[in-house]
Amino acid sequence: MENTEGFEKKKEILLKGRENALRRVENAKEKYKKIEMDDTIDRKELRLEIARKTIQSREYALEKIDGQLKFLRPSSQEDIDYRLKQYDEFPKQVRAEVPDDLHLCFHGCPIYAAKHIIEDGEISSSVDRIGSETSYDVSDQVSVTTKNTIETTVQGYAGLIENCNLPAGCIFVILPKDENEIKTSETSMIIGNVSFKENPERLHSIITTPENIEKVSEWAKKANIDLSKIHDFEDFIKEIKKQKIQFSEQEIGKATVNIPTIEKNAAQLRQERDVAQIIQEGQKNVNEL
């Protein structure tokens, strides 16, 4: 059952916020123009740079509100229940099921940001995207978690419980490019910017809620992303389990192939020893005669 009352209230708040955000952008642009036209101002270039960054950050705030308005819809109890379950259980399942030698990095974001990431084909630092810091990112580096720190992504950045009038966000599962990134993902919770348009093999999965699978798949299809990499939270865990079973079966298969060979070699050696012993005893008997 949909909660239309909560939806209308949230929409009203966002629309008012948009008015304020738009006004703040306009004020920042006006201030920039005043500085630009004033040749008597002290340290003009520095002031212009500060004013430019102010415009960028305020435009980013406006863009976030527009993104929320675009995806806003009434919440449903089924979706809320699913999200609460994943909020509590998914980190534990990841730690339990992801093998230690499978080094995965997790990067979460709201649904409107996920759309841009998929369309652009990359996860990049906010400094590189908009010219200012919006989290712990610095230039050419993005924040990630590993299976041991994944609560930070699931409970802080995946948009599961902050506003259920918005669809949940996405978690991008990335493979580190080298040993150094494996280390920094574990110690500093950062890796370099990731272009899965240029390096599609580094995108392991995109995780989201069942509600979003269709729309995320549409975005991914347009971006030439392998649709088999898109999972809801529960299917991601199932896929990891499936891969573990397949790996185990392959190892068992290798052992099964080798065991008859080993047994055959041992039997052959025993037979050769027996034949040699018979020949030796026969030769001894001949000599005694």
N, C-alpha and C positions, 0 to 999 in steps of 0.2 A: 504494500500500500504506500502511495506517494505522499510525502509531506509538503503540500503546496503552500501552507502558511509560512513555514520556515523558509521556503524558496523565495517567496515574495519579500519577506523581511530582508533576506540576504541580498536580493537584487536591489532593493531600495538603498541599502547601505553602500553597495558597490557603485551605484549611479551617483550618489552624493560624493563618494570618494573620488570618482572620476572627474567630477566638476572641479574639486579642489586640486587634483593632480594636474589637470589641464591648465588651471590658472597658475599653478606653480611653474609649469613649463614656460608659459608665456612671460611670466615675470623674470625668469632666468634669462630668457632670450632678450628681453628689453634691457636688462642689466648688461648683458654682453655688448649690445649695440652702443650703449652709453659709454662703456669703457673704450670700445673700438673707435668712437668718434672724438674722444677727449685726448688731444695730443699733449696736454699738460699733466696728465696723471703720472704719478710716480710708479716705477716698475710695471709698466703697462703690459709687457709680454707675459709676465708672471700672472698678473691679474686676469688677463685674457684666458690663459690656460686654466686657471681655477674656475673661471666662469664657464668655460667650455665643458669641463668635467661636471659642473653642476647641472648644466643642460642635459648631458648624457644620463646622469643618474636619475634626474626627474623624468626624462622620457622613458627610461627603463621602468620606473614605478608606474607610469601611465600605461605602458605596454602590458605590465603584469595584470593591472585591473581589467584592461580590454580582453586579455586572455581568459580571465575568470568569467567575465560576462559572456564571452563566446561559448563557453562550455557549461555554464550554469544550468542546472535542471533540478527538479524536485528530488529529494532523497527518497530511497526505498529501504525498508527494513531488511530485505534480503541482501542488498548490497552492503548495508551497515554491518550486518552479522558476519559476512564474509571478510570484510576489512578488519574488524576487531579480532577475528580468529587469526588472520595472517599477522597482524600486529603482535600478537602474543606468541604464536607457534612457529612462524616461519624462520626466525633466527635460530631457534633450537634445531629445527629440521635441517637447516643448511649445515650447521656445525656437525650434526650427526651423520649426514649423508655425503657431503663433499669430501673426497679423499684428500689427505694431506699433501699429496704430490700433484693435485690439480689446483693450480694457483689462479684463483678467480678474484677479480676486483669488481666491486659493486658501486654504481653511481646512480643515485635516485634523484628524481625531479618531478615537479607538477606536470599534469597532463599537457598544458599549453606549451611548456618548455620542451617536453618530449617530442611534440610535433615538429618544433624547430630543429631539434637535434637530428631526428630522422630525415627531415627534408634536406638539411645541410650535410648530412652524412658524417658528422663529427661531434665529439664532445670536447669543448675547449674552455679555457679559463675565461671568466667574466671580464678580466682585464683585457684579454685579447678581443673579446666580442664587443664590449661596450666602452672600454677604456677606463673602467673603474672597478674596484673590488666589491663583490657582493657577498662573499663568504670568506673562507680561508685560502682561496685560490690566489696564486700569483701568476705572473706572465708565464705562459707555456706549461702550466701545471694545473691539474684538476684534482679535486678531493675525491677519494674513494675509500671504501672499507674492504676488509677481507672477511673470510668466514668467521674469524674470531672477534671481529668488531662490527659485524653487520647490523646490530641493533641501531647504530647511529644512522645508517641509511634507511632501514625499514621504518623506524619510529620517528625519525627527524626530517627525512627528505622525500619520502615516497608519497606524501599526501594522503595517507590512509585515514587519519582521524581528524585532521584540522578543520575540514569543512566538507561534510558529506553531501552538501548540495552541489559539490563539484565531483566529477569522476575522479577516482584515485589516479595517482601519477604512474610513472614507469620506473623500473629499475633496469639499467643497462649493465649487463654482465660482460666484462672485458678481460681479455687475456693480456697480461703484461708482455712487453716486447722483449725483455731480457732479464738477466739475473738482477741487475741493478734496480729495475722497476719492481721486481718481486720483493726486494728488500725495502724500498721506499714505501711501497704499499702497506707493508707490515709495521714499519717503524714510524714513518711520518704521515701515513695515510694520504699520499699523493702519488700520481704518476704524470707523465707528460701528456699533452693534448693527444687525443686519439682520433684519427681519420679512418673510419671503417669504409669510407668510399674508396680510399686508396688501398687500404689493407683490410678487406672484408673478413679475413680469417681471424682477426682480433676481436670481432664481435661474436661472443659466445651465445648470448641470449638477450631477449627483451622480455621482461616480466611485467605483467600488469593484471588487472582484475578481469573476470569474465566479461563484464560490461564493455570493456575497451578493446577486446580482441579484434572485433571487426574493423573498427576505425583505425587502430594501430596497423593492422594488416594492410589496409588500403594505403596508408602513408608509406609503409614499407615497400609495397609493390611498386609504387611510383618511383621510389628511391632505389629500386633494384636490390633490395635486401632479401635474403633467403627467408621465406615465410615460415619455414620449419623451425626457425630460431625464436619465434614468438610463442610465449607460453603464459598461462595464468600461473599463479603462485603454486598451486597444487600440482599442475602438470610439469612444472620445472623440477620439482622434487622427484616426481615419477620418472622423468627423463634421466635425471642423475642416477637413480636406482637402476634403471634399465641399462645405462652405460656401464655401471659397476658389474652387473650380472654378465653382460656380454664380455667384458674384460676377463672376468673370472672364468667363463666358459672357454675363452680362447686359451688361457693359461692351462686349464685342465685338458683341453684338446692337445696342446703341445706335449703335455706329460703323457697323455694316452698314446700319442704317436711314438714317443720315445720308449715307453715301458716295454712293449714287445721286442723292440730292437735290443734293448739291454738284456732281456731274458734270453733272447736268441743267441746273443753273443756269449753269454755265460754258459748256456747249454753246449754251444759249439766248442768252447774252451774245455769244458768237462769231457766232451766226447773225444777231442783231440788228445787230452791227457791220458784217457783210458786206452785209446788206440796205441799211443806211444808206450804205455806201460805193458800192454799185451805183446807188442813187438819186442820190447826189451826182455820180457820174461821168456818169450819164445827163443830169442837169440841166446839167452843164458842156458836154456835147456839143450839147445843144439851144441853149444860149446862143451857142456858136461858129457854129452854122448861121445 
